[in-house]
Amino acid sequence: MEKEKIRKQIEALVKRYLADSKIPKLPVRYGGSVHDSEEAVEMVNAILDGWWVHGKRTDQFEAAFSKYLGVKHSLFCNSGSSALIIGTDALKLPKGSEVISPALTFPTTINPAIRQGLKIVLVDSDIGTYNANIGQIEQAITKNTKAIILPHILGNTTDMKRLMQLVKEHDLLLLEDTCEAIGSQFKGKMLGTFGSVSTFSFYPSHHITAGGGGIASTNSDELHRNMLSLKSWGRRYSDKKHMPNQQIIRSDYIQQYTYDTLGYSLYGTEIQAALGLVQMRKVKKFEKIRERNFAALLKFFKGYSDLFILPRVLNGVRPVWFAFPLTITDPTRVSREPLMDFLYKKQIESRYILAGNISKQPAYADVEFSTAGSLEGADKMHQDAFFIGLYQGMDAEKLSYLKECFADFLGNA
Ligand SMILES: Cc1ncc(COP(=O)(O)O)c(C=O)c1O
């Protein structure tokens, strides 16, 4: 009883402590965690419960996410990058087989495939959509192609109907990196439900956060078992998921100490899952704010459509944008670095489009990529594109300030 009373007091104190916390007017960030005392109370409760790795909150978060996405299994791990490691490994692609992926990407989207000795065939992306060019994907398919690793860049995507036709026709596996596209849809179907495996990130700058953390989702029992094993030191799993909170009987014990895969240890914590669970309840609200902010920024930048290529969406795609991207049309009129410097001084965050053309990054100097055509779109975006924020922490005041600063800079362009 005394403990319950203290818990209530702690809860009241946490609520009081965070009662008037507000995102400051400056800086105007491109993303960041938006939370209140609800999240903090649940995280404190998770600490007080005293079971911090893989317990009931992880189970609940995985179930809530699977329901939201409409898939059978979701596995919570410590980052989106870790979800990509287990997702890629679980596909068990033969060494040397070809995997198609866009050049304009995020490093950890393809790093696990490179480490596995797969041959990455880079394809170009379209300026404005920032996503893989479907024509080049088609051109890139050979008899050695085994999979497509498709990041849905900035919440947008490619023509998923044609992509799925290619996947079927050529008997390929599809891994969707949905880390930037929670809630986005193609013709009413959630991104992250098209492939054999899909991955999500809850890093604080993403659509919802779990203070870091990631999820790998699948409809396949076998892939789920493989990923669970890879996440958990390589342990063997049968139909039972895991049993840390349950009584372990002798046969389970023998099974758990049989190692089926060359595993890792990639657990998220119960404290993260507690945060993620509360954020799940807010995901629809956050989506609406992102849509509203995207519309406001698009309207504003339409006034500068001679200077920038505006974000573009293909037929059937309903993105929940990660950020607001722009590509400079003519760098002799507007140059990216001075513009980004100006914004930085005004305390407005802007970023390059992820790693740009990944093959130009130093880490990949010795990686033997192949291509199926020119990467001119990726190169142009590597050079002249950037994004600014539209996340749920941006209100009308921040949007006005941002527009004012752009108008100021672009006035003489
Ligand atoms: C497209 C994409 N893939 C993967 C990741 C990796 O996610 P995490 O930061 O959770 O490891 C990110 C993270 O920003 C991303 O944007």
Ligand as a Chemical Component Dictionary entry (heavy atoms), coordinates in Angstrom:
data_LIG
# 
_chem_comp.id                   LIG 
_chem_comp.type                 NON-POLYMER 
_chem_comp.pdbx_formal_charge   0 
_chem_comp.three_letter_code    LIG 
# 
loop_
_chem_comp_atom.comp_id 
_chem_comp_atom.atom_id 
_chem_comp_atom.alt_atom_id 
_chem_comp_atom.type_symbol 
_chem_comp_atom.charge 
_chem_comp_atom.model_Cartn_x 
_chem_comp_atom.model_Cartn_y 
_chem_comp_atom.model_Cartn_z 
_chem_comp_atom.pdbx_ordinal 
LIG C1 C1 C 0 15.969 5.655 -44.202 1  
LIG C2 C2 C 0 16.594 5.314 -42.878 2  
LIG N1 N1 N 0 16.968 4.047 -42.666 3  
LIG C3 C3 C 0 17.505 3.659 -41.495 4  
LIG C4 C4 C 0 17.691 4.545 -40.464 5  
LIG C5 C5 C 0 18.311 4.071 -39.193 6  
LIG O1 O1 O 0 17.472 4.185 -38.078 7  
LIG P1 P1 P 0 18.113 4.333 -36.615 8  
LIG O2 O2 O 0 18.620 5.726 -36.502 9  
LIG O3 O3 O 0 16.972 4.065 -35.687 10 
LIG O4 O4 O 0 19.196 3.330 -36.508 11 
LIG C6 C6 C 0 17.318 5.875 -40.633 12 
LIG C7 C7 C 0 17.540 6.812 -39.537 13 
LIG O5 O5 O 0 17.498 7.991 -39.564 14 
LIG C8 C8 C 0 16.770 6.280 -41.876 15 
LIG O6 O6 O 0 16.411 7.549 -42.077 16 
# 
loop_
_chem_comp_bond.comp_id 
_chem_comp_bond.atom_id_1 
_chem_comp_bond.atom_id_2 
_chem_comp_bond.value_order 
_chem_comp_bond.pdbx_ordinal 
LIG C1 C2 SING 1  
LIG C2 N1 SING 2  
LIG C2 C8 DOUB 3  
LIG N1 C3 DOUB 4  
LIG C3 C4 SING 5  
LIG C4 C5 SING 6  
LIG C4 C6 DOUB 7  
LIG C5 O1 SING 8  
LIG O1 P1 SING 9  
LIG P1 O2 DOUB 10 
LIG P1 O3 SING 11 
LIG P1 O4 SING 12 
LIG C6 C7 SING 13 
LIG C6 C8 SING 14 
LIG C7 O5 DOUB 15 
LIG C8 O6 SING 16 
# 
